[in-house]
Amino acid sequence: MKEIIIKIAQLLKGFTLILKPHLFLGWLRNPLLMISNTISLSRWIAEQDKHDILNDFYSFKRNYAKRYQLYQYVINKLAVNETAFDYLEFGVCHGESIKWWVANNQNKENSFYGFDTFEGLPENWGTFKKGDMNANIPVIDDERVSFFKGLFQDTLPDFIASQPMHNSKRKIIHLDADLFSSTLYALTSLAPFLKKGDILIFDEFNVPNHEFYAFKCFTESYYIKTKLVAAVNNYYQIALMIAE
Ligand SMILES: C[S@@+](CC[C@H](N)C(=O)[O-])C[C@H]1O[C@@H](n2cnc3c(N)ncnc32)[C@H](O)[C@@H]1O
């Protein structure tokens, strides 16, 4: 019986491919992926331990400035300033968030690394078009800060090869590139260097087909466990700690 079911499934799959369904059902790919990822996001949220965290769910109004509360909460809650850390930001644009981190963390041993094309998004993202969000490299008068201009896919390999990535400093990785591809690339590149206690911050986590989907693919492929520390704007911005 099992063999017959497998045979029928194989025939159906082959027949489906012969029909070239992308030609007439291609438009369904994104909405169906969106439905699937929204269900996964909902399940992920339900599974999180929400005891003793910052969480504003459900808020009727989105207030983008709440992300600064989230940053400060993370700093206090995880005693971030007790030791020096490396802050890596993927998606810098005009530098609003990296400027906040530099200004609010004065330890001279901290390092701040910002990665961006500085020529805008490399792909369309929702209503934003490729090339939107282009900006000049921000000017930050602080020798602890360095910027890497170009696609992450081009700049990150050299960065990783030239830095002591296995150092004992805590890593704070801020993912604000919006796109699935960019977020997944940054996470998978840094996976070998992540350790317990490192922090991941997402700026658009609850966008189902982008940052959330990248996080889902990443954690499921690398068997990475995280602990939710803070979430604002209905999980739009979140902070997680690497648990194991
Ligand atoms: C939302 S903006 C960053 C905003 C910034 N963190 C802030 O809060 O002010 C997203 C940025 O990601 C950059 N980006 C997206 N994918 C990228 C990639 N693969 N390589 C380099 N930069 C990328 C875009 O150029 C854009 O400037």
The ligand as an SDF file (V2000), in Angstrom:
LIG
                    3D

 27 29  0  0  0  0  0  0  0  0999 V2000
   16.2530   50.1950    6.6820 C   0  0  0  0  0  0  0  0  0  0  0  0
   17.8080   50.6620    6.0340 S   0  0  0  0  0  0  0  0  0  0  0  0
   18.8140   50.6940    7.4860 C   0  0  0  0  0  0  0  0  0  0  0  0
   18.3810   51.7240    8.5020 C   0  0  0  0  0  0  0  0  0  0  0  0
   19.3230   51.9860    9.6490 C   0  0  0  0  0  0  0  0  0  0  0  0
   19.7150   50.8000   10.3860 N   0  0  0  0  0  0  0  0  0  0  0  0
   18.7050   52.9760   10.6110 C   0  0  0  0  0  0  0  0  0  0  0  0
   18.0290   52.5630   11.5390 O   0  0  0  0  0  0  0  0  0  0  0  0
   18.8650   54.1600   10.4260 O   0  0  0  0  0  0  0  0  0  0  0  0
   18.2780   49.2050    5.1730 C   0  0  0  0  0  0  0  0  0  0  0  0
   19.6210   49.2640    4.5120 C   0  0  0  0  0  0  0  0  0  0  0  0
   20.0580   47.9530    4.1890 O   0  0  0  0  0  0  0  0  0  0  0  0
   20.9340   48.0390    3.1020 C   0  0  0  0  0  0  0  0  0  0  0  0
   21.0710   46.6930    2.5080 N   0  0  0  0  0  0  0  0  0  0  0  0
   20.0940   45.7830    2.2960 C   0  0  0  0  0  0  0  0  0  0  0  0
   20.6100   44.6570    1.7750 N   0  0  0  0  0  0  0  0  0  0  0  0
   21.9480   44.8500    1.6550 C   0  0  0  0  0  0  0  0  0  0  0  0
   23.0230   44.0350    1.1950 C   0  0  0  0  0  0  0  0  0  0  0  0
   22.8360   42.7900    0.7460 N   0  0  0  0  0  0  0  0  0  0  0  0
   24.2710   44.5560    1.2320 N   0  0  0  0  0  0  0  0  0  0  0  0
   24.4790   45.8070    1.6810 C   0  0  0  0  0  0  0  0  0  0  0  0
   23.4920   46.6320    2.1400 N   0  0  0  0  0  0  0  0  0  0  0  0
   22.2390   46.1470    2.1250 C   0  0  0  0  0  0  0  0  0  0  0  0
   20.2990   49.0730    2.1960 C   0  0  0  0  0  0  0  0  0  0  0  0
   21.2580   49.6820    1.3770 O   0  0  0  0  0  0  0  0  0  0  0  0
   19.6710   50.0500    3.2200 C   0  0  0  0  0  0  0  0  0  0  0  0
   20.4760   51.1840    3.3990 O   0  0  0  0  0  0  0  0  0  0  0  0
  1  2  1  0
  2  3  1  0
  2 10  1  0
  3  4  1  0
  4  5  1  0
  5  6  1  0
  5  7  1  0
  7  8  2  0
  7  9  1  0
 10 11  1  0
 11 12  1  0
 11 26  1  0
 12 13  1  0
 13 14  1  0
 13 24  1  0
 14 15  1  0
 14 23  1  0
 15 16  2  0
 16 17  1  0
 17 18  1  0
 17 23  2  0
 18 19  1  0
 18 20  2  0
 20 21  1  0
 21 22  2  0
 22 23  1  0
 24 25  1  0
 24 26  1  0
 26 27  1  0
M  CHG  2   2   1   9  -1
M  END
$$$$
